[in-house]
Amino acid sequence: QVTLVESGGGLVQPGGSLRLSCAASGTILSVNNMGWYRQAPGKQRELVAAVTGRTSTNYADSVKGRFTISRDNTRNTVYLQMNHLEPEDTAVYYCNARVLESRGYANYWGQGTQVTVST
């Protein structure tokens, strides 16, 4: 069993910054892709940013130039640095990881962390 634990959400004013963290723990042989998704009220969950393999990254157009995803492979942890936050970034942010276990690959989600951008 694998658990993803997220942290770093909160309330911030427009133009501010937050850094999200997500650590994977459990019976892990390796972690393949890691990423962040978000879901705003009344909207579908959408990809924000992902790091595939070790270093390849991709971002939603709406966050390019403002958000940066990175990972620490020694700690099975992924980060999302969010700068120049806008009210439209308000959502619950979910971590996702594709993990290699003894039984093969499996996809896991974190519990979600609330990010609110407001005055």
C-alpha positions in Angstrom: 0.0 0.0 0.0 1.2 3.5 -0.9 0.2 6.8 0.6 0.6 10.3 -0.8 0.7 13.1 1.8 0.2 16.6 0.6 1.0 19.9 2.4 1.4 23.6 1.7 -2.0 24.8 0.8 -3.7 27.8 2.3 -5.1 31.3 1.8 -3.0 33.8 -0.2 -3.6 37.2 -1.8 -3.5 37.6 -5.5 0.1 37.9 -6.7 1.3 35.8 -3.8 3.1 32.5 -3.7 2.6 29.1 -2.2 4.7 25.9 -2.4 2.9 22.5 -2.3 4.7 19.3 -1.3 3.6 15.7 -1.8 5.6 12.7 -0.4 4.9 9.1 -1.4 5.5 6.4 1.2 4.9 2.7 1.5 6.2 -0.4 -0.3 7.7 1.4 -3.3 10.1 0.0 -5.8 10.2 3.2 -7.8 8.1 6.2 -8.7 7.5 6.9 -12.3 5.3 9.9 -13.2 4.3 12.5 -10.5 2.0 15.4 -11.0 -0.5 17.9 -9.7 -4.1 18.2 -10.6 -6.7 20.7 -9.4 -10.5 20.8 -9.1 -12.4 24.0 -8.7 -16.1 24.0 -7.5 -18.4 22.9 -10.4 -15.5 22.0 -12.7 -13.7 18.9 -13.7 -10.3 17.9 -12.3 -7.6 19.2 -14.6 -3.9 18.6 -15.0 -1.8 21.5 -13.6 1.8 20.1 -14.1 3.5 16.8 -14.3 7.0 15.5 -14.3 7.4 12.3 -16.3 10.3 9.9 -15.8 13.0 11.9 -14.1 13.2 15.3 -15.7 10.6 15.9 -18.4 7.9 18.4 -17.4 4.7 19.6 -18.9 2.3 22.4 -17.7 -1.3 23.6 -18.3 -1.2 26.7 -20.5 -2.9 28.7 -17.7 0.1 28.2 -15.3 3.0 28.3 -17.7 5.6 30.8 -16.5 4.0 31.0 -13.0 4.2 27.5 -11.6 7.2 25.2 -11.4 7.1 21.5 -10.7 10.1 19.6 -9.4 10.9 16.3 -7.6 13.3 14.8 -5.2 13.7 11.2 -6.2 15.6 10.3 -3.1 12.6 11.2 -1.0 9.8 10.3 -3.5 8.6 13.8 -3.2 7.1 16.2 -5.8 6.8 20.0 -5.3 4.8 22.7 -7.0 6.0 26.2 -6.6 3.2 28.6 -7.4 4.0 32.3 -8.0 1.9 35.2 -9.2 -1.2 33.4 -8.0 -4.6 34.5 -9.4 -8.1 34.0 -8.0 -8.7 31.6 -10.9 -6.1 29.3 -9.3 -8.4 28.7 -6.4 -9.1 24.9 -6.2 -8.4 21.8 -4.3 -5.0 20.5 -5.5 -4.3 16.8 -5.7 -1.0 15.0 -6.0 -0.8 12.0 -8.3 1.9 9.4 -8.7 2.4 6.3 -10.8 4.2 3.8 -8.5 6.0 0.6 -9.2 5.1 -2.0 -6.5 5.9 -5.7 -6.3 2.6 -6.4 -8.1 3.3 -3.9 -10.9 2.4 -0.3 -11.6 -0.4 1.4 -9.7 -1.8 5.0 -9.7 -2.3 6.8 -6.5 -3.9 10.1 -5.4 -3.4 12.3 -2.4 -6.2 13.5 -0.2 -6.1 17.0 -1.7 -5.1 20.4 -0.3 -7.1 23.6 -0.6 -5.6 26.6 -2.3 -7.6 29.9 -2.0 -6.5 33.0 -3.7 -8.5 36.0 -2.5 -8.2 39.4 -0.9 
